Amino acid sequence: MGPINGGPVDLALARLRRASLRFATLTGANFEAADLSGADLTDARLDGTNLSNADLSEAVLDRTDFAGANLSGASLLKARNLTQAQLAEGVGDESTLLPPHLERPQSWTSSKVELVEQLAKTRDPRDLASLAARSDKAATVSWLVGGPLTTAQSWPAPSSR
């Protein structure tokens, strides 16, 4: 596969094993649950992308830009040339699988409720996009349709007529 430029594109569930995505600009792309194992992402711009539950094992990540990328649940085990600084640029959670030589950044400890609260306080659309990329779809959707829901019990009881 040759270089891809532009975006955002929806590559959710795509099978891109061993794809050459060197120097690709994929800002804001959706790679949710995509198979990027063994892909060459050298110098790729994946800022603001959704990589939740993506398989990046054995991927070459030299100088890959993960600024604001959602890495929640992504498999980065055996990822090649991934640095602690790259991880700190993205957002992950306890389900993100990391190589043993890297540590989970402290910035990843924000709860989804905190992210939704940040969304509520934000007025700049660019900030909204960045924060939304960090939260899961359920939190984002519940916010869009009337605010964050913590449990199903927070719905009012149906009236009997």
Beta strands, then each sheet from edge to edge (+ up, - down):
end
